[in-house]
Amino acid sequence: MRNNYPYQNSNYGGYHGAMYPQQGNCGYPQAKPCGQLPPQTMPAQYDPVKQNTSFTGQDVFVPVVHPSHTTNVYQKNYKYMHSFPHTESVVCQETHQHFCAPSCPPRPRPWC
């Protein structure tokens, strides 16, 4: 964190005689060696945080498998051809009936 007051621990109200002491009097009163109060330290002052972003890229390979399958079906279709052959036969049927003809009145038997 940066402090805006680089000369705050000096003998003159937190500052040396000037902002740049090597250049002499630059608008600030000269520090007087006699009759001074003890040094004071002000609370620290902070700039707003400067946000730095460091970007590091990395490629991450994620295997994605898309499976595929082909089933080759060879189908045999059995077609049963049903037939219903029909035969015919002929039966010649004959019937026989035997009747006795009415008989004539009985004849007398002569031998009896």
N, CA, C and O atoms as a MOPAC input file, in Angstrom:
PM7 MOZYME 1SCF
protein

 N      0.83400 1    -1.15800 1     0.00000 1
 C      0.00000 1     0.00000 1     0.00000 1
 C      0.89000 1     1.23700 1     0.00000 1
 O      1.94400 1     1.27400 1     0.63600 1
 N      0.45000 1     2.20400 1    -0.70300 1
 C      1.26600 1     3.39800 1    -0.86400 1
 C      0.82600 1     4.48400 1     0.11400 1
 O     -0.36600 1     4.68200 1     0.34600 1
 N      1.78100 1     5.16300 1     0.66600 1
 C      1.49400 1     6.25900 1     1.58500 1
 C      1.70000 1     7.55800 1     0.82600 1
 O      2.74700 1     7.75200 1     0.20800 1
 N      0.72000 1     8.44800 1     0.86300 1
 C      0.82300 1     9.72100 1     0.14200 1
 C      1.77400 1    10.70600 1     0.80200 1
 O      2.13100 1    11.71300 1     0.19100 1
 N      2.18200 1    10.44800 1     2.00200 1
 C      2.98700 1    11.40600 1     2.75900 1
 C      4.34000 1    10.79400 1     3.08500 1
 O      4.51700 1    10.22800 1     4.16400 1
 N      5.28300 1    10.89700 1     2.18200 1
 C      6.55500 1    10.21100 1     2.40400 1
 C      7.38700 1    10.82000 1     3.52200 1
 O      8.32100 1    10.17700 1     4.00300 1
 N      7.08000 1    12.03900 1     3.95100 1
 C      7.91300 1    12.68400 1     4.98000 1
 C      7.14000 1    12.85100 1     6.27400 1
 O      7.36600 1    13.82700 1     6.98900 1
 N      6.23000 1    11.93100 1     6.60800 1
 C      5.36600 1    12.14900 1     7.74400 1
 C      6.09100 1    12.01300 1     9.08200 1
 O      5.57400 1    12.49300 1    10.09100 1
 N      7.22300 1    11.40300 1     9.13200 1
 C      7.92400 1    11.24400 1    10.40000 1
 C      8.95900 1    12.34900 1    10.62400 1
 O      9.91600 1    12.14300 1    11.37000 1
 N      8.79500 1    13.48700 1    10.01000 1
 C      9.76100 1    14.58400 1    10.16300 1
 C      9.45300 1    15.39200 1    11.41600 1
 O      8.51100 1    15.09100 1    12.14900 1
 N     10.23500 1    16.39200 1    11.64300 1
 C     10.06100 1    17.22700 1    12.82300 1
 C      9.08900 1    18.36600 1    12.60400 1
 O      8.88600 1    19.16000 1    13.52200 1
 N      8.48500 1    18.48800 1    11.45000 1
 C      7.62100 1    19.63700 1    11.18700 1
 C      6.25200 1    19.15000 1    10.76600 1
 O      5.96800 1    19.06700 1     9.57100 1
 N      5.41000 1    18.83000 1    11.70900 1
 C      4.02700 1    18.46700 1    11.44000 1
 C      3.88700 1    17.29200 1    10.49900 1
 O      2.92900 1    17.22100 1     9.72900 1
 N      4.81000 1    16.39300 1    10.55100 1
 C      4.72600 1    15.22100 1     9.70600 1
 C      5.48400 1    15.37300 1     8.42100 1
 O      5.52500 1    14.42200 1     7.64000 1
 N      6.11200 1    16.55000 1     8.13800 1
 C      6.82700 1    16.74000 1     6.88500 1
 C      8.19600 1    17.32300 1     7.18100 1
 O      8.38600 1    18.01800 1     8.18000 1
 N      9.15000 1    17.03300 1     6.30100 1
 C     10.41900 1    17.75700 1     6.35900 1
 C     10.16600 1    19.15500 1     5.83300 1
 O      9.02500 1    19.49100 1     5.51700 1
 N     11.13300 1    19.92600 1     5.73800 1
 C     10.97800 1    21.31400 1     5.33200 1
 C     10.33400 1    21.47200 1     3.98500 1
 O      9.69200 1    22.49500 1     3.74700 1
 N     10.46400 1    20.53500 1     3.10100 1
 C      9.87200 1    20.67400 1     1.77800 1
 C      9.52500 1    19.29700 1     1.25500 1
 O      9.95000 1    18.27400 1     1.79100 1
 N      8.74600 1    19.30400 1     0.20100 1
 C      8.40600 1    18.03200 1    -0.42200 1
 C      9.66700 1    17.36300 1    -0.93900 1
 O      9.82000 1    16.14700 1    -0.83200 1
 N     10.56500 1    18.15600 1    -1.49600 1
 C     11.84500 1    17.65800 1    -1.97600 1
 C     12.93500 1    18.40400 1    -1.21400 1
 O     13.33900 1    19.48000 1    -1.65600 1
 N     13.42500 1    17.89200 1    -0.10000 1
 C     14.33400 1    18.65000 1     0.74900 1
 C     15.65300 1    18.99500 1     0.06800 1
 O     16.32300 1    19.93800 1     0.48900 1
 N     16.03900 1    18.27100 1    -0.95400 1
 C     17.30000 1    18.58600 1    -1.61100 1
 C     17.20400 1    19.86000 1    -2.44100 1
 O     18.23600 1    20.41500 1    -2.82100 1
 N     16.00100 1    20.33800 1    -2.73300 1
 C     15.83800 1    21.54600 1    -3.53800 1
 C     15.66000 1    22.79500 1    -2.68100 1
 O     15.54100 1    23.89300 1    -3.22300 1
 N     15.63800 1    22.65900 1    -1.39400 1
 C     15.49500 1    23.82800 1    -0.53100 1
 C     14.04700 1    24.15500 1    -0.25600 1
 O     13.20300 1    23.26000 1    -0.25600 1
 N     13.73600 1    25.43400 1    -0.01900 1
 C     12.40700 1    25.87000 1     0.35000 1
 C     11.52500 1    25.90900 1    -0.89200 1
 O     11.76700 1    26.68600 1    -1.81500 1
 N     10.49800 1    25.05900 1    -0.90400 1
 C      9.57300 1    25.00100 1    -2.05300 1
 C      8.17900 1    25.35300 1    -1.58300 1
 O      7.23200 1    24.64500 1    -1.92400 1
 N      8.01400 1    26.40100 1    -0.82800 1
 C      6.69200 1    26.79900 1    -0.39500 1
 C      6.35300 1    26.35200 1     1.00000 1
 O      5.34400 1    26.79000 1     1.55400 1
 N      7.15400 1    25.50100 1     1.58500 1
 C      6.89900 1    25.06200 1     2.94200 1
 C      7.78800 1    25.85700 1     3.88900 1
 O      8.91700 1    26.19100 1     3.53000 1
 N      7.31100 1    26.16400 1     5.07500 1
 C      8.17500 1    26.88300 1     6.01700 1
 C      9.32900 1    26.00700 1     6.47800 1
 O      9.17800 1    24.79300 1     6.60900 1
 N     10.46400 1    26.61200 1     6.71900 1
 C     11.63100 1    25.88700 1     7.19100 1
 C     11.37800 1    25.40000 1     8.61100 1
 O     10.72000 1    26.07400 1     9.40400 1
 N     11.90400 1    24.23300 1     8.91600 1
 C     11.78900 1    23.70400 1    10.26900 1
 C     12.68000 1    24.51100 1    11.19800 1
 O     13.82800 1    24.81400 1    10.87200 1
 N     12.14500 1    24.84900 1    12.34300 1
 C     12.92200 1    25.61400 1    13.31300 1
 C     13.44100 1    24.66000 1    14.37300 1
 O     12.65400 1    23.89100 1    14.92500 1
 N     14.71400 1    24.67400 1    14.67600 1
 C     15.26300 1    23.71900 1    15.62000 1
 C     14.83700 1    23.95500 1    17.07000 1
 O     14.88800 1    23.01400 1    17.86200 1
 N     14.43700 1    25.11400 1    17.44000 1
 C     14.09400 1    25.34600 1    18.83300 1
 C     12.61300 1    25.61400 1    18.98900 1
 O     11.97700 1    26.14100 1    18.07600 1
 N     12.06500 1    25.26200 1    20.11500 1
 C     10.67800 1    25.51400 1    20.44300 1
 C      9.70100 1    24.67100 1    19.66100 1
 O      8.60300 1    25.13000 1    19.34400 1
 N     10.06400 1    23.48400 1    19.35400 1
 C      9.14400 1    22.62500 1    18.60100 1
 C      8.42600 1    21.67700 1    19.53000 1
 O      8.90500 1    21.34200 1    20.61300 1
 N      7.27300 1    21.25700 1    19.08000 1
 C      6.50800 1    20.23300 1    19.78700 1
 C      7.06800 1    18.85600 1    19.42100 1
 O      7.75300 1    18.70800 1    18.40900 1
 N      6.77500 1    17.86500 1    20.24200 1
 C      7.25500 1    16.51900 1    19.88500 1
 C      6.60900 1    16.04600 1    18.57400 1
 O      5.49700 1    16.46100 1    18.24400 1
 N      7.29500 1    15.19600 1    17.84300 1
 C      6.74900 1    14.72600 1    16.56500 1
 C      5.47000 1    13.92700 1    16.76200 1
 O      5.28000 1    13.25200 1    17.77400 1
 N      4.62300 1    14.02300 1    15.78700 1
 C      3.37200 1    13.26900 1    15.79200 1
 C      3.35300 1    12.34300 1    14.58100 1
 O      4.01300 1    12.59000 1    13.57200 1
 N      2.61600 1    11.32800 1    14.70600 1
 C      2.42700 1    10.41300 1    13.57400 1
 C      0.94600 1    10.38800 1    13.24600 1
 O      0.11300 1    10.09200 1    14.10300 1
 N      0.63200 1    10.69600 1    12.02400 1
 C     -0.75500 1    10.70100 1    11.56800 1
 C     -1.16700 1     9.27100 1    11.20900 1
 O     -0.32100 1     8.42000 1    10.93500 1
 N     -2.46500 1     9.02500 1    11.21500 1
 C     -2.90700 1     7.69700 1    10.76200 1
 C     -2.52800 1     7.49300 1     9.29300 1
 O     -2.47800 1     8.43600 1     8.50300 1
 N     -2.27300 1     6.27700 1     8.97300 1
 C     -1.87200 1     5.95400 1     7.59900 1
 C     -3.00600 1     6.26800 1     6.64000 1
 O     -4.17900 1     6.04700 1     6.94100 1
 N     -2.63400 1     6.78300 1     5.48800 1
 C     -3.61200 1     7.05300 1     4.44600 1
 C     -3.33100 1     6.09800 1     3.28900 1
 O     -2.18100 1     5.86100 1     2.91900 1
 N     -4.37300 1     5.57500 1     2.75000 1
 C     -4.22600 1     4.56800 1     1.70700 1
 C     -4.93000 1     5.01200 1     0.43500 1
 O     -6.02800 1     5.56600 1     0.47000 1
 N     -4.28600 1     4.76100 1    -0.66300 1
 C     -4.93300 1     4.92900 1    -1.95400 1
 C     -5.95100 1     3.81300 1    -2.11900 1
 O     -5.86100 1     2.78400 1    -1.45100 1
 N     -6.90800 1     4.01000 1    -2.99500 1
 C     -7.76900 1     2.87200 1    -3.32800 1
 C     -6.91200 1     1.75900 1    -3.92400 1
 O     -5.91100 1     2.00600 1    -4.59700 1
 N     -7.32400 1     0.57200 1    -3.66300 1
 C     -6.55600 1    -0.58500 1    -4.12800 1
 C     -6.53800 1    -0.59600 1    -5.64200 1
 O     -7.58100 1    -0.52800 1    -6.29200 1
 N     -5.35700 1    -0.68200 1    -6.18700 1
 C     -5.22500 1    -0.81800 1    -7.63300 1
 C     -5.36700 1    -2.29700 1    -7.94800 1
 O     -4.58600 1    -3.13000 1    -7.48900 1
 N     -6.36900 1    -2.59800 1    -8.72900 1
 C     -6.64800 1    -3.98700 1    -9.04200 1
 C     -5.86600 1    -4.39500 1   -10.27100 1
 O     -6.07000 1    -3.84900 1   -11.35500 1
 N     -4.98500 1    -5.33800 1   -10.10700 1
 C     -4.23400 1    -5.90300 1   -11.22200 1
 C     -4.79500 1    -7.28000 1   -11.51100 1
 O     -5.16600 1    -8.01700 1   -10.59700 1
 N     -4.85300 1    -7.61200 1   -12.75300 1
 C     -5.33400 1    -8.92900 1   -13.14200 1
 C     -4.24900 1    -9.61300 1   -13.94000 1
 O     -3.74500 1    -9.09000 1   -14.93400 1
 N     -3.91200 1   -10.77500 1   -13.48400 1
 C     -2.95400 1   -11.59900 1   -14.21500 1
 C     -3.72700 1   -12.78500 1   -14.76000 1
 O     -4.34200 1   -13.53700 1   -14.00400 1
 N     -3.69400 1   -12.94700 1   -16.04300 1
 C     -4.45500 1   -14.01800 1   -16.67800 1
 C     -3.49900 1   -15.10600 1   -17.13200 1
 O     -2.52200 1   -14.84100 1   -17.83200 1
 N     -3.78400 1   -16.29600 1   -16.73700 1
 C     -3.02400 1   -17.45500 1   -17.18500 1
 C     -4.02100 1   -18.41300 1   -17.81400 1
 O     -4.94800 1   -18.87700 1   -17.15000 1
 N     -3.83400 1   -18.70500 1   -19.07400 1
 C     -4.74600 1   -19.60200 1   -19.77300 1
 C     -4.18500 1   -21.01000 1   -19.81000 1
 O     -2.97300 1   -21.21800 1   -19.84800 1
 N     -5.06400 1   -21.93900 1   -19.79900 1
 C     -4.66200 1   -23.33300 1   -19.89800 1
 C     -5.74000 1   -24.07100 1   -20.67300 1
 O     -6.93200 1   -23.92000 1   -20.40400 1
 N     -5.31300 1   -24.85500 1   -21.61800 1
 C     -6.25700 1   -25.69500 1   -22.34900 1
 C     -6.45800 1   -26.98000 1   -21.56300 1
 O     -5.49500 1   -27.64400 1   -21.18000 1
 N     -7.68800 1   -27.31600 1   -21.33100 1
 C     -8.02200 1   -28.56400 1   -20.66000 1
 C     -8.84600 1   -29.36800 1   -21.64600 1
 O     -9.93700 1   -28.95400 1   -22.03800 1
 N     -8.33300 1   -30.49400 1   -22.03900 1
 C     -9.02200 1   -31.33900 1   -23.00300 1
 C     -9.91600 1   -32.30900 1   -22.25300 1
 O     -9.46100 1   -33.07100 1   -21.39900 1
 N    -11.17800 1   -32.26600 1   -22.58500 1
 C    -12.15100 1   -33.16300 1   -21.98700 1
 C    -12.61800 1   -34.10900 1   -23.07700 1
 O    -13.30400 1   -33.69200 1   -24.01000 1
 N    -12.25300 1   -35.38200 1   -22.96900 1
 C    -12.70200 1   -36.31500 1   -24.00000 1
 C    -14.21800 1   -36.51800 1   -23.91000 1
 O    -14.75400 1   -36.85000 1   -22.85300 1
 N    -14.87400 1   -36.31500 1   -25.01400 1
 C    -16.31000 1   -36.54900 1   -25.09700 1
 C    -16.49700 1   -37.63100 1   -26.14900 1
 O    -16.20000 1   -37.42200 1   -27.32500 1
 N    -16.98300 1   -38.77100 1   -25.72800 1
 C    -17.12500 1   -39.92500 1   -26.60700 1
 C    -18.56800 1   -39.98600 1   -27.08600 1
 O    -19.50300 1   -39.98800 1   -26.28600 1
 N    -18.73000 1   -40.03500 1   -28.38500 1
 C    -20.05400 1   -40.18300 1   -28.98700 1
 C    -20.08000 1   -41.55000 1   -29.66600 1
 O    -19.79300 1   -41.64700 1   -30.85900 1
 N    -20.41800 1   -42.60400 1   -28.92800 1
 C    -20.36800 1   -43.94300 1   -29.51600 1
 C    -21.45300 1   -44.12800 1   -30.57300 1
 O    -22.52700 1   -43.52900 1   -30.51500 1
 N    -21.13300 1   -44.96400 1   -31.51900 1
 C    -22.06600 1   -45.28300 1   -32.58700 1
 C    -21.98000 1   -46.78000 1   -32.83700 1
 O    -20.90600 1   -47.36900 1   -32.71200 1
 N    -23.07500 1   -47.38800 1   -33.18200 1
 C    -23.08100 1   -48.82400 1   -33.44100 1
 C    -24.01700 1   -49.09600 1   -34.61100 1
 O    -25.10700 1   -48.53000 1   -34.69700 1
 N    -23.58400 1   -49.95400 1   -35.49200 1
 C    -24.41700 1   -50.37700 1   -36.61000 1
 C    -24.62300 1   -51.87500 1   -36.49500 1
 O    -23.65700 1   -52.63400 1   -36.41700 1
 N    -25.85900 1   -52.30000 1   -36.48300 1
 C    -26.17700 1   -53.72000 1   -36.47500 1
 C    -26.68900 1   -54.07400 1   -37.85900 1
 O    -27.70400 1   -53.54400 1   -38.31100 1
 N    -25.98000 1   -54.97400 1   -38.52900 1
 C    -26.40400 1   -55.44600 1   -39.84200 1
 C    -27.25500 1   -56.69300 1   -39.62900 1
 O    -26.76800 1   -57.70400 1   -39.12400 1
 N    -28.49300 1   -56.61900 1   -40.00500 1
 C    -29.42100 1   -57.72300 1   -39.80100 1
 C    -29.64900 1   -58.40700 1   -41.13800 1
 O    -30.11000 1   -57.79100 1   -42.09900 1
 N    -29.32500 1   -59.66900 1   -41.18200 1
 C    -29.61300 1   -60.48700 1   -42.35400 1
 C    -30.76500 1   -61.39200 1   -41.95900 1
 O    -30.60800 1   -62.28500 1   -41.12600 1
 N    -31.90700 1   -61.16200 1   -42.55100 1
 C    -33.09700 1   -61.87400 1   -42.14700 1
 C    -33.46100 1   -62.89100 1   -43.20800 1
 O    -33.54900 1   -62.57400 1   -44.39500 1
 N    -33.67300 1   -64.12000 1   -42.76000 1
 C    -34.22500 1   -65.15100 1   -43.63500 1
 C    -35.69600 1   -65.25700 1   -43.29200 1
 O    -36.07100 1   -65.41900 1   -42.13100 1
 N    -36.50000 1   -65.16700 1   -44.29300 1
 C    -37.92900 1   -65.26000 1   -44.07800 1
 C    -38.40300 1   -66.55900 1   -44.70900 1
 O    -38.40100 1   -66.71200 1   -45.93000 1
 N    -38.80300 1   -67.47500 1   -43.87100 1
 C    -39.31200 1   -68.74800 1   -44.36600 1
 C    -40.79800 1   -68.57100 1   -44.63900 1
 O    -41.58000 1   -68.24400 1   -43.74700 1
 N    -41.16100 1   -68.79200 1   -45.87900 1
 C    -42.56200 1   -68.67800 1   -46.25900 1
 C    -43.10000 1   -70.09600 1   -46.44800 1
 O    -42.75200 1   -70.80200 1   -47.39400 1
 N    -43.92600 1   -70.46300 1   -45.54400 1
 C    -44.50000 1   -71.79600 1   -45.59600 1
 C    -45.70100 1   -71.75400 1   -46.53100 1
 O    -46.69100 1   -71.06700 1   -46.27800 1
 N    -45.58400 1   -72.49100 1   -47.59400 1
 C    -46.63700 1   -72.53500 1   -48.59700 1
 C    -47.52100 1   -73.74900 1   -48.28500 1
 O    -47.19200 1   -74.88400 1   -48.63000 1
 N    -48.59800 1   -73.48900 1   -47.65400 1
 C    -49.50000 1   -74.57500 1   -47.26800 1
 C    -50.39200 1   -74.92000 1   -48.46100 1
 O    -50.96600 1   -74.05300 1   -49.11900 1
 N    -50.47600 1   -76.17900 1   -48.69500 1
 C    -51.39200 1   -76.64400 1   -49.74400 1
 C    -52.32500 1   -77.66300 1   -49.10300 1
 O    -51.97400 1   -78.34800 1   -48.14200 1
 N    -53.45300 1   -77.73200 1   -49.63400 1
 C    -54.45100 1   -78.65000 1   -49.11300 1
 C    -54.94300 1   -79.51400 1   -50.27500 1
 O    -56.03300 1   -79.29200 1   -50.80200 1
 N    -54.13900 1   -80.49400 1   -50.66700 1
 C    -54.57800 1   -81.34100 1   -51.78400 1
 C    -55.82000 1   -82.14500 1   -51.36100 1
 O    -55.95700 1   -82.58700 1   -50.22100 1
 N    -56.67500 1   -82.29900 1   -52.30600 1
 C    -57.92600 1   -82.98700 1   -52.01500 1
 C    -58.12600 1   -84.08000 1   -53.06600 1
 O    -57.99900 1   -83.85500 1   -54.27000 1
 N    -58.42200 1   -85.19700 1   -52.59100 1
 C    -58.70800 1   -86.29800 1   -53.52600 1
 C    -60.17800 1   -86.67400 1   -53.38700 1
 O    -60.83500 1   -86.41000 1   -52.37900 1
 N    -60.63800 1   -87.28200 1   -54.41400 1
 C    -62.01500 1   -87.76600 1   -54.39200 1
 C    -62.00000 1   -89.23600 1   -54.78600 1
 O    -61.16600 1   -89.69200 1   -55.56800 1
 N    -62.90900 1   -89.92000 1   -54.24200 1
 C    -63.06700 1   -91.31700 1   -54.64200 1
 C    -64.56200 1   -91.56900 1   -54.88400 1
 O    -65.42700 1   -90.85900 1   -54.37100 1
 N    -64.81600 1   -92.55300 1   -55.64100 1
 C    -66.20100 1   -92.89000 1   -55.98300 1
 C    -66.45300 1   -94.30200 1   -55.47100 1
 O    -65.68600 1   -95.22800 1   -55.73300 1
 N    -67.47600 1   -94.42700 1   -54.78400 1
 C    -67.86700 1   -95.74600 1   -54.30700 1
 C    -69.20900 1   -96.07200 1   -54.98500 1
 O    -70.19200 1   -95.34800 1   -54.83000 1
 N    -69.21800 1   -97.12300 1   -55.69900 1
 C    -70.46800 1   -97.57300 1   -56.29900 1
 C    -71.04800 1   -98.62300 1   -55.36000 1
 O    -70.50500 1   -99.71700 1   -55.20000 1
 N    -72.09100 1   -98.28000 1   -54.78900 1
 C    -72.68200 1   -99.15700 1   -53.79900 1
 C    -73.93300 1   -99.81700 1   -54.39800 1
 O    -74.78200 1   -99.16500 1   -55.00700 1
 N    -74.00100 1  -101.04600 1   -54.20800 1
 C    -75.18500 1  -101.78100 1   -54.66600 1
 C    -75.77600 1  -102.49000 1   -53.47100 1
 O    -75.07400 1  -103.05100 1   -52.63000 1
 N    -77.00100 1  -102.44700 1   -53.43200 1
 C    -77.65900 1  -103.16900 1   -52.35500 1
 C    -78.52000 1  -104.26500 1   -52.98600 1
 O    -78.96300 1  -104.15200 1   -54.12900 1
 N    -78.72800 1  -105.25300 1   -52.26400 1
 C    -79.55400 1  -106.37300 1   -52.73400 1
 C    -80.61600 1  -106.64000 1   -51.67300 1
 O    -80.33300 1  -106.73000 1   -50.47800 1
 N    -81.78600 1  -106.75600 1   -52.13500 1
 C    -82.86900 1  -107.10500 1   -51.23100 1
 C    -83.57000 1  -108.34700 1   -51.80500 1
 O    -83.79900 1  -108.45300 1   -53.01000 1
 N    -83.87800 1  -109.22000 1   -50.96300 1
 C    -84.54000 1  -110.45000 1   -51.38700 1
 C    -85.91100 1  -110.49600 1   -50.70900 1
 O    -86.04300 1  -110.42400 1   -49.48700 1
 N    -86.88000 1  -110.61500 1   -51.53800 1
 C    -88.24800 1  -110.70900 1   -51.02500 1
 C    -88.83100 1  -112.07000 1   -51.43700 1
 O    -88.44100 1  -112.64300 1   -52.45500 1
 N    -89.68700 1  -112.52900 1   -50.70000 1
 C    -90.41800 1  -113.74400 1   -51.06000 1
 C    -91.76600 1  -113.31000 1   -51.64300 1
 O    -92.49700 1  -112.53000 1   -51.03300 1
 N    -92.06500 1  -113.80600 1   -52.78200 1
 C    -93.31700 1  -113.44500 1   -53.42800 1
 C    -94.46600 1  -114.09100 1   -52.62900 1
 O    -94.32200 1  -115.15800 1   -52.03300 1
 N    -95.55600 1  -113.42200 1   -52.64900 1
 C    -96.64600 1  -114.04200 1   -51.89100 1
 C    -96.96700 1  -115.42800 1   -52.50700 1
 O    -97.07200 1  -115.60800 1   -53.72000 1
 N    -97.09200 1  -116.25500 1   -51.70000 1
 C    -97.29500 1  -117.61300 1   -52.18500 1
 C    -98.77900 1  -117.85200 1   -52.51400 1
 O    -99.67700 1  -117.19400 1   -51.98700 1
 N    -98.97300 1  -118.76300 1   -53.35300 1
 C   -100.33400 1  -119.15200 1   -53.69200 1
 C   -100.89900 1  -119.93800 1   -52.50300 1
 O   -100.16200 1  -120.47600 1   -51.67700 1
 N   -102.20400 1  -119.98000 1   -52.45400 1
 C   -102.73200 1  -120.74200 1   -51.30700 1
 C   -102.12800 1  -122.15600 1   -51.33700 1
 O   -101.87000 1  -122.73200 1   -52.39400 1
 N   -101.93700 1  -122.63400 1   -50.23100 1
 C   -101.27300 1  -123.94400 1   -50.21200 1
 C   -102.11700 1  -124.99500 1   -50.94100 1
 O   -103.33800 1  -125.05900 1   -50.80200 1
 N   -101.45600 1  -125.75500 1   -51.66900 1
 C   -102.10900 1  -126.83600 1   -52.40200 1
 C   -102.12800 1  -128.07700 1   -51.52400 1
 O   -101.23400 1  -128.37900 1   -50.73300 1
 N   -103.11700 1  -128.68700 1   -51.72500 1
 C   -103.13400 1  -129.92000 1   -50.91800 1
 C   -102.04700 1  -130.87200 1   -51.42200 1
 O   -101.75800 1  -130.98500 1   -52.61300 1
 N   -101.53700 1  -131.46300 1   -50.54600 1
 C   -100.47100 1  -132.37000 1   -50.92100 1
 C   -101.09600 1  -133.77200 1   -51.06800 1
 O   -101.70500 1  -134.37700 1   -50.18500 1
 N   -100.88000 1  -134.14000 1   -52.16600 1
 C   -101.54700 1  -135.42700 1   -52.34900 1
 C   -100.85500 1  -136.58500 1   -51.62300 1
 O   -101.51000 1  -137.57600 1   -51.29800 1
 N    -99.79600 1  -136.50300 1   -51.41200 1
 C    -99.09900 1  -137.60900 1   -50.73800 1
 C    -99.34400 1  -137.63800 1   -49.26900 1
 O    -99.00000 1  -138.58800 1   -48.56700 1
 N    -99.95500 1  -136.55900 1   -48.81700 1
 C   -100.24500 1  -136.59700 1   -47.40400 1
 C   -101.56500 1  -137.25900 1   -47.15600 1
 O   -101.98600 1  -137.38600 1   -46.00700 1

